[in-house]
Amino acid sequence: MLTVNQTTRSYTGKPGCMCGCNGTYNEGERARKMAITALLKNPAVRFDTWADGNEGAVFVVTATRNRVLYLTAEGVRAVQAMGMKAEAE
């Protein structure tokens, strides 16, 4: 099970650039908890890793919104234990 301690920050915003100009990054615990709930309930959720699998994210991209939750290495392992496969795999 993915916990808030296994995440670093969340992002929500309009599609396109994710530098912060189209949306908001949030490192608060409440925002990360809400992202865990919303993303893991969504059947369209996707998962990807980088840095040799030591970092990653679960995310949903729609026509109007990007929602991303960034993961620690522990978070990557937790998501993999839930049966999700990274897109690069």
Residue, then its C-alpha position, 0 to 999 in steps of 0.5 A: m500500500l502506498t503511504v504519504n511518506q513514500t511520496t515527495r510532492s504532487y502536481t495538478g495543472k493544465p496539459g502542456c508545460m509542467c514547470g508550474c506555469n500551468g498548474t501547482y506543485n504541492e509538497g503538503e501532506r494533505a495534498r499528497k494524501m488526496a492525490i494518492t486517493a484520487l490517482l489510485k482509484n482512477p482506472a486510467v492511472r499510469f506509472d513510470t520510473w527514472a533514475d534506475g527505478n529509484e524515483g517515479a510517479v503515478f499519473v493521469v493525463t486527460a484532455t483538460r488536466n494532468r495529475v501527478l504524484y511523485l514517489t520515493a524509491e520506497g514508493v516505487r516499490a510499493v506501487q510495483a507491489m500493488g501490481m503496477k508496471a512502469e511504462a518503460e518496462 
